[in-house]
Amino acid sequence: QVQLVESGGGLVQAGGSLRLSCAASGRIFSINAMGWYRQAPGKQRELVATITPGGSRNHGDSVKGRFTISRLENTVYLQMSSLKPEDTGVYYCNANVMEGSPRYSVNYWGKGTLVTVSS
C-alpha cells in the first residue's frame, strides 16, 4: 500500500501565496507521474498540474503563470501565487505508482487539503 499525505492548505487573502506538499510513502518500486487536482464546491475535480519523473510539467489553463509544480524524489510540491477566490477548493495529490511483481501501475489519491481564498 502507498500513502499520500498532503500539507500546506489554509486560508489566504486574494493575491497571496501558499505552498502545498505531498509525500508518498509505502511499498513503492517507482513513481510515474505525480500531480495535483482540485475540486470546488458543486464542481467536478479538475487538473491543476502534473509532473513526470523526468521533470516535464503540465499546468491547467486556469493556473498557468500563477502556479508551479515541482518534485523531489517521492514528494511533489505546488507553489501557488496570485491566488484568486476561484482557486478555492480541496486540493488532491495524485501519484501513479509502479508496484508488485510483475510490475503494474496503480493510481493513488491523497485525502485532500482545503485551500480557501478570501476576496
Contacts in CASP RR format, 6 or more apart in sequence:
PFRMAT RR
TARGET T0000
AUTHOR 0000-0000-0000
METHOD contacts of the structure
MODEL  1
QVQLVESGGGLVQAGGSLRLSCAASGRIFSINAMGWYRQAPGKQRELVAT
ITPGGSRNHGDSVKGRFTISRLENTVYLQMSSLKPEDTGVYYCNANVMEG
SPRYSVNYWGKGTLVTVSS
1 26 0 8 1.000
1 27 0 8 1.000
2 24 0 8 1.000
2 25 0 8 1.000
2 26 0 8 1.000
2 27 0 8 1.000
2 28 0 8 1.000
2 95 0 8 1.000
2 97 0 8 1.000
2 99 0 8 1.000
2 106 0 8 1.000
2 108 0 8 1.000
3 24 0 8 1.000
3 25 0 8 1.000
3 26 0 8 1.000
4 22 0 8 1.000
4 23 0 8 1.000
4 24 0 8 1.000
4 93 0 8 1.000
4 94 0 8 1.000
4 95 0 8 1.000
4 108 0 8 1.000
4 109 0 8 1.000
4 110 0 8 1.000
5 22 0 8 1.000
5 23 0 8 1.000
5 25 0 8 1.000
5 110 0 8 1.000
6 20 0 8 1.000
6 21 0 8 1.000
6 22 0 8 1.000
6 91 0 8 1.000
6 92 0 8 1.000
6 93 0 8 1.000
6 110 0 8 1.000
6 111 0 8 1.000
6 112 0 8 1.000
6 113 0 8 1.000
7 20 0 8 1.000
7 21 0 8 1.000
7 22 0 8 1.000
7 113 0 8 1.000
8 18 0 8 1.000
8 19 0 8 1.000
8 20 0 8 1.000
8 21 0 8 1.000
8 113 0 8 1.000
9 18 0 8 1.000
9 20 0 8 1.000
9 91 0 8 1.000
9 113 0 8 1.000
9 114 0 8 1.000
9 115 0 8 1.000
10 18 0 8 1.000
10 113 0 8 1.000
10 114 0 8 1.000
10 115 0 8 1.000
10 116 0 8 1.000
11 116 0 8 1.000
11 118 0 8 1.000
12 18 0 8 1.000
12 83 0 8 1.000
12 115 0 8 1.000
12 116 0 8 1.000
12 117 0 8 1.000
12 118 0 8 1.000
13 117 0 8 1.000
13 118 0 8 1.000
14 83 0 8 1.000
14 84 0 8 1.000
14 85 0 8 1.000
14 117 0 8 1.000
14 118 0 8 1.000
14 119 0 8 1.000
15 81 0 8 1.000
15 82 0 8 1.000
15 83 0 8 1.000
15 84 0 8 1.000
15 117 0 8 1.000
16 81 0 8 1.000
16 82 0 8 1.000
16 83 0 8 1.000
16 117 0 8 1.000
17 79 0 8 1.000
17 80 0 8 1.000
17 81 0 8 1.000
17 82 0 8 1.000
17 83 0 8 1.000
18 80 0 8 1.000
18 83 0 8 1.000
18 115 0 8 1.000
19 77 0 8 1.000
19 78 0 8 1.000
19 79 0 8 1.000
19 80 0 8 1.000
20 36 0 8 1.000
20 77 0 8 1.000
20 78 0 8 1.000
20 80 0 8 1.000
20 91 0 8 1.000
20 93 0 8 1.000
20 113 0 8 1.000
20 115 0 8 1.000
21 75 0 8 1.000
21 76 0 8 1.000
21 77 0 8 1.000
22 34 0 8 1.000
22 35 0 8 1.000
22 36 0 8 1.000
22 75 0 8 1.000
22 76 0 8 1.000
22 77 0 8 1.000
22 93 0 8 1.000
22 95 0 8 1.000
22 110 0 8 1.000
23 74 0 8 1.000
23 75 0 8 1.000
24 31 0 8 1.000
24 34 0 8 1.000
24 74 0 8 1.000
24 75 0 8 1.000
24 76 0 8 1.000
24 95 0 8 1.000
24 97 0 8 1.000
24 108 0 8 1.000
25 74 0 8 1.000
27 99 0 8 1.000
27 100 0 8 1.000
28 74 0 8 1.000
28 97 0 8 1.000
28 98 0 8 1.000
28 99 0 8 1.000
29 97 0 8 1.000
29 98 0 8 1.000
29 99 0 8 1.000
29 100 0 8 1.000
29 103 0 8 1.000
30 53 0 8 1.000
30 97 0 8 1.000
30 98 0 8 1.000
31 53 0 8 1.000
31 74 0 8 1.000
31 95 0 8 1.000
31 96 0 8 1.000
31 97 0 8 1.000
31 98 0 8 1.000
32 52 0 8 1.000
32 53 0 8 1.000
32 95 0 8 1.000
32 96 0 8 1.000
32 97 0 8 1.000
32 98 0 8 1.000
32 105 0 8 1.000
33 50 0 8 1.000
33 51 0 8 1.000
33 52 0 8 1.000
33 53 0 8 1.000
33 95 0 8 1.000
33 96 0 8 1.000
34 50 0 8 1.000
34 51 0 8 1.000
34 71 0 8 1.000
34 76 0 8 1.000
34 93 0 8 1.000
34 94 0 8 1.000
34 95 0 8 1.000
34 96 0 8 1.000
35 48 0 8 1.000
35 49 0 8 1.000
35 50 0 8 1.000
35 51 0 8 1.000
35 69 0 8 1.000
35 76 0 8 1.000
35 93 0 8 1.000
35 94 0 8 1.000
35 95 0 8 1.000
36 48 0 8 1.000
36 49 0 8 1.000
36 50 0 8 1.000
36 69 0 8 1.000
36 76 0 8 1.000
36 78 0 8 1.000
36 91 0 8 1.000
36 92 0 8 1.000
36 93 0 8 1.000
36 94 0 8 1.000
37 45 0 8 1.000
37 46 0 8 1.000
37 47 0 8 1.000
37 48 0 8 1.000
37 91 0 8 1.000
37 92 0 8 1.000
37 94 0 8 1.000
38 45 0 8 1.000
38 46 0 8 1.000
38 48 0 8 1.000
38 87 0 8 1.000
38 89 0 8 1.000
38 90 0 8 1.000
38 91 0 8 1.000
38 92 0 8 1.000
38 115 0 8 1.000
39 45 0 8 1.000
39 46 0 8 1.000
39 89 0 8 1.000
39 90 0 8 1.000
39 92 0 8 1.000
40 86 0 8 1.000
40 88 0 8 1.000
40 89 0 8 1.000
41 89 0 8 1.000
45 92 0 8 1.000
46 60 0 8 1.000
46 62 0 8 1.000
47 58 0 8 1.000
47 60 0 8 1.000
48 59 0 8 1.000
48 60 0 8 1.000
48 63 0 8 1.000
48 67 0 8 1.000
48 69 0 8 1.000
48 78 0 8 1.000
48 91 0 8 1.000
49 57 0 8 1.000
49 58 0 8 1.000
49 59 0 8 1.000
49 60 0 8 1.000
49 63 0 8 1.000
49 67 0 8 1.000
49 68 0 8 1.000
49 69 0 8 1.000
49 78 0 8 1.000
50 57 0 8 1.000
50 58 0 8 1.000
50 69 0 8 1.000
50 94 0 8 1.000
51 57 0 8 1.000
51 58 0 8 1.000
51 69 0 8 1.000
51 70 0 8 1.000
51 71 0 8 1.000
51 76 0 8 1.000
53 71 0 8 1.000
55 71 0 8 1.000
57 68 0 8 1.000
57 69 0 8 1.000
59 65 0 8 1.000
59 67 0 8 1.000
59 68 0 8 1.000
59 69 0 8 1.000
62 86 0 8 1.000
63 80 0 8 1.000
63 87 0 8 1.000
66 80 0 8 1.000
66 81 0 8 1.000
66 82 0 8 1.000
66 83 0 8 1.000
67 78 0 8 1.000
67 79 0 8 1.000
67 80 0 8 1.000
67 81 0 8 1.000
68 78 0 8 1.000
68 79 0 8 1.000
69 76 0 8 1.000
69 77 0 8 1.000
69 78 0 8 1.000
69 79 0 8 1.000
70 76 0 8 1.000
70 77 0 8 1.000
70 79 0 8 1.000
71 77 0 8 1.000
76 93 0 8 1.000
76 95 0 8 1.000
78 91 0 8 1.000
80 87 0 8 1.000
80 115 0 8 1.000
83 115 0 8 1.000
83 117 0 8 1.000
84 117 0 8 1.000
85 117 0 8 1.000
85 118 0 8 1.000
85 119 0 8 1.000
86 117 0 8 1.000
87 115 0 8 1.000
87 117 0 8 1.000
88 115 0 8 1.000
88 116 0 8 1.000
88 117 0 8 1.000
89 114 0 8 1.000
89 115 0 8 1.000
89 116 0 8 1.000
90 112 0 8 1.000
90 113 0 8 1.000
90 114 0 8 1.000
90 115 0 8 1.000
91 112 0 8 1.000
91 113 0 8 1.000
91 114 0 8 1.000
91 115 0 8 1.000
92 109 0 8 1.000
92 110 0 8 1.000
92 111 0 8 1.000
92 112 0 8 1.000
93 109 0 8 1.000
93 110 0 8 1.000
93 112 0 8 1.000
94 107 0 8 1.000
94 108 0 8 1.000
94 109 0 8 1.000
94 110 0 8 1.000
95 107 0 8 1.000
95 108 0 8 1.000
96 105 0 8 1.000
96 106 0 8 1.000
96 107 0 8 1.000
96 108 0 8 1.000
97 105 0 8 1.000
97 106 0 8 1.000
97 107 0 8 1.000
97 108 0 8 1.000
98 104 0 8 1.000
98 105 0 8 1.000
99 105 0 8 1.000
99 106 0 8 1.000
END
